[in-house]
Amino acid sequence: MKYRVENGSVNGYSRQMAYKHYYPEKSSGAILVLICGGGHTMKVWAETPDGREGWAPIFAQNRREVIIMDWATEPLSLTQKENLDLIKKVVEKEVPDQNHKIVWLGWSMGGPQAFILGTDLMPKRTAAILGYGATGPLNFYDPDNLPGDSINLQELVKISPTKIEQISDSPLFPKEYKEKYIEEYLIPIPPLMTAIQSKHPAVADRWEILTVKNPNLIPPVLLVNGTFDPGHSPEKEKPFENWLRRYQSDVTFVYVNNFPHLGMLCYGNEKIARIYLDWLKEREL
């Protein structure tokens, strides 16, 4: 199916957030809003380093409108709340019809942002929350397990070579294009954003930014993880799953063999996209 792509941007907090809106010739169902992980641009959704289609065009070819966006620019002092507010602004601009439902898909650090948007910021617009390798909000974490190292909030955080190896460690990742991935997909992460995400005690007063205030409004949830992603094994995800099931009976966890944390860039990425599409179709969303 053919589709067109329109570019746009919104401004706020003296920052700009760029986005792309994919329009299929014939659309159906809720609009998918894809939130990238920390340290990455929206290119992770558009295409793979070796030139294959990413999830955004795959979804568009399956009659879904899709919106993807970058992290906001000028990121040194950017907080999670500011990024969330700008995402909300994109959706309000691009989808003004209040009756048109949204499905949020958050990857990695985008996961808790999907939950906050879906339950606290735009619950009446939200049909479901999806995730890939998605960390959850801070509601269910044990506050006793706190990092004690110092933190520099004046220096941007870059994804280390070791971390890149971890998140791409899979026979399905196109390793011959790793340098292209590093050059074109990565951006520095705002230090305040990572400090909140890691529950650093120095910024404990801001944890509420990623704490769901209205868990009873959690919609149906589908979370997909790769078996080559060491941070998201069934055992590690159990506290998250138990917390979710307290508020929503329709919660699904799927583990896909051999996929790493960068599953959307791997060979076979369309198989994961199909998991999301089939799940939404079953619920008539």
C-alpha positions in Angstrom: 0.0 0.0 0.0 1.2 3.5 -0.9 1.6 6.2 1.7 2.9 9.7 2.0 5.1 11.3 4.6 4.8 14.9 5.9 7.4 16.6 8.1 6.7 19.0 10.9 7.9 20.5 14.1 6.6 22.0 17.3 8.2 24.4 19.7 8.1 24.8 23.5 10.5 25.5 26.4 12.7 27.3 23.8 13.2 23.9 22.1 12.0 22.3 18.9 10.8 18.8 18.3 10.8 17.5 14.8 8.4 14.7 13.6 7.1 12.8 10.6 3.5 11.8 9.9 2.9 8.8 7.7 -0.4 8.8 5.9 -1.5 5.6 4.1 -3.9 5.8 1.1 -6.6 4.1 3.2 -6.2 4.2 6.9 -8.0 2.2 9.6 -7.8 1.8 13.3 -6.1 4.0 15.9 -3.1 6.1 15.0 0.3 4.8 16.2 2.6 7.2 17.9 6.2 5.8 18.2 8.4 7.1 20.9 12.1 6.4 20.5 14.6 5.5 23.3 17.2 7.6 24.9 20.1 8.6 22.8 18.4 7.9 19.5 16.7 9.8 16.8 13.4 8.9 15.1 15.3 7.3 12.3 15.2 4.1 14.3 11.5 3.9 13.2 12.0 5.0 9.6 14.7 2.6 8.2 17.3 0.2 9.2 21.1 0.9 8.8 21.2 -1.5 5.8 18.3 0.3 4.0 15.3 -1.9 4.8 12.0 -0.4 5.9 11.5 0.4 9.6 8.4 -0.1 11.6 6.8 3.3 10.6 6.6 2.5 6.9 5.7 -1.1 7.7 2.8 0.0 9.8 1.8 2.6 7.1 1.7 -0.2 4.5 -0.8 -1.9 6.8 -3.2 1.0 6.7 -2.0 2.7 9.9 -1.3 6.4 10.3 2.0 6.7 12.2 3.7 9.6 13.9 7.3 9.5 14.9 9.4 12.2 16.5 12.9 13.1 17.7 13.9 14.0 21.2 13.6 17.8 21.6 16.7 19.7 20.5 18.9 21.7 22.9 18.8 18.9 25.4 21.2 19.7 28.2 18.6 20.7 30.8 15.7 18.8 29.1 13.5 17.0 31.6 11.2 14.0 30.9 8.2 16.3 31.5 9.3 18.7 28.8 9.7 16.0 26.3 6.3 14.5 27.2 4.7 17.9 26.9 6.2 18.4 23.4 5.0 14.9 22.3 1.5 15.8 23.5 1.8 19.0 21.5 2.7 17.0 18.3 -0.3 14.8 18.7 -2.7 17.6 19.4 -1.5 19.4 16.3 -1.5 16.4 14.0 -4.6 14.6 15.3 -7.1 17.4 16.4 -10.1 15.1 16.2 -10.8 14.1 19.8 -12.6 11.0 18.7 -9.5 9.6 16.9 -7.8 7.2 19.3 -4.0 6.9 19.8 -1.9 3.8 20.4 1.5 4.6 22.0 4.5 2.5 21.2 7.5 3.3 23.5 10.9 1.8 23.0 13.3 1.5 25.9 13.3 5.0 27.7 10.3 5.8 25.6 8.3 3.1 27.5 7.6 5.1 30.7 6.7 8.1 28.6 4.1 6.0 26.7 2.6 5.1 30.1 2.5 8.7 31.3 1.0 9.9 28.1 -1.6 7.1 28.0 -2.8 7.3 31.6 -2.1 10.8 32.9 -1.7 13.3 30.0 -4.1 11.9 27.3 -6.1 9.1 28.7 -9.3 9.9 26.8 -7.5 9.7 23.6 -5.6 6.5 24.4 -6.7 3.0 23.1 -3.6 0.9 24.1 0.0 1.0 25.1 2.6 -1.0 23.3 6.3 -1.4 24.1 9.5 -2.9 22.8 12.3 -3.4 25.3 10.4 -0.8 27.3 11.2 0.2 30.8 8.2 1.0 32.9 7.2 3.9 35.1 8.7 4.3 38.5 5.6 3.1 40.5 6.8 -0.5 41.1 10.5 0.1 41.8 12.0 -0.6 45.2 13.4 2.8 46.5 16.0 0.9 48.6 18.0 0.0 45.5 19.5 3.3 44.7 22.7 4.2 42.8 25.2 5.9 45.1 27.6 7.3 42.5 28.0 11.0 41.8 26.3 12.6 38.8 27.2 15.5 36.6 24.0 17.3 35.3 26.1 19.7 33.2 27.5 17.1 30.8 25.6 15.3 28.1 25.6 11.5 28.3 26.7 9.5 25.3 25.9 5.8 24.7 29.2 4.0 25.3 30.8 1.5 22.9 30.1 -1.2 25.5 26.5 -0.3 25.7 26.2 -0.3 21.9 27.6 -3.8 21.9 25.1 -5.0 24.4 22.0 -3.5 22.7 23.0 -4.8 19.3 24.3 -8.2 20.4 22.4 -10.6 18.1 23.0 -12.6 14.9 20.0 -10.6 13.5 21.6 -7.2 13.8 23.3 -6.0 10.6 26.7 -5.7 12.2 28.4 -4.7 8.9 26.4 -1.4 9.2 27.2 -0.7 12.8 29.3 2.3 12.0 26.4 3.8 10.0 24.1 3.2 12.9 26.5 5.0 15.3 26.9 7.9 12.9 23.3 8.4 11.9 21.0 7.1 14.7 22.6 8.3 17.9 22.4 11.6 19.8 23.6 12.6 23.3 21.1 12.0 26.1 20.1 14.9 28.5 21.8 14.1 31.8 18.7 15.1 33.8 16.6 12.7 31.8 18.9 9.8 32.4 19.2 10.7 36.1 15.4 10.5 36.5 15.2 7.3 34.5 17.9 5.6 36.7 16.2 6.8 39.9 19.3 8.7 41.0 18.8 10.0 44.6 20.2 13.5 43.6 17.0 14.0 41.6 14.5 12.1 43.7 12.3 15.2 43.9 11.6 14.8 40.2 10.8 11.1 40.1 7.1 11.9 40.1 7.6 12.9 36.4 7.8 9.2 35.5 5.3 8.0 38.2 1.8 7.1 36.9 -0.7 9.1 38.8 -3.8 7.3 37.5 -2.9 3.6 37.2 -6.6 2.7 37.1 -6.7 4.3 33.7 -4.0 1.9 32.2 -5.5 0.6 28.9 -4.7 -2.8 27.3 -1.0 -3.3 27.2 1.3 -5.4 24.9 5.0 -5.5 25.7 7.5 -7.3 23.4 11.0 -8.1 24.3 13.9 -9.9 22.6 15.5 -12.9 24.1 18.9 -11.4 23.4 18.0 -8.4 25.5 19.6 -9.2 28.9 17.6 -6.4 30.6 14.2 -7.8 29.8 14.0 -11.5 30.7 10.7 -12.9 32.0 12.2 -13.1 35.5 13.3 -9.4 35.4 9.9 -8.3 34.0 7.8 -10.1 36.6 7.5 -7.1 39.1 6.5 -4.9 36.2 3.9 -7.5 35.0 2.5 -8.0 38.5 2.1 -4.3 39.0 0.3 -3.9 35.6 -2.1 -6.7 36.3 -3.3 -5.0 39.4 -4.9 -2.4 37.2 -5.5 -4.0 33.8 -6.4 -7.6 33.0 -5.5 -7.3 29.3 -1.7 -7.4 29.7 0.4 -9.4 27.3 4.2 -10.0 27.4 5.8 -11.6 24.3 9.4 -12.7 24.0 10.8 -13.0 20.4 13.7 -15.3 19.9 17.2 -13.9 19.0 16.1 -10.3 18.9 18.2 -7.7 20.9 17.3 -4.3 22.4 17.6 -2.9 18.9 15.0 -5.3 17.5 13.4 -2.7 15.2 16.7 -2.5 13.2 17.3 -6.2 12.8 16.7 -8.6 10.0 13.1 -9.8 10.4 11.9 -6.6 12.1 8.7 -7.0 10.2 7.9 -10.1 12.2 7.7 -8.0 15.4 5.6 -5.3 13.6 3.1 -8.1 12.7 2.8 -9.1 16.4 1.6 -5.5 17.2 -0.7 -5.4 14.2 -2.3 -8.8 15.0 -2.8 -7.9 18.6 -4.5 -4.6 17.7 -6.7 -6.3 15.1 -7.8 -8.9 17.7 -9.1 -6.0 19.9 -10.5 -4.1 17.0 -8.3 -1.2 17.7 
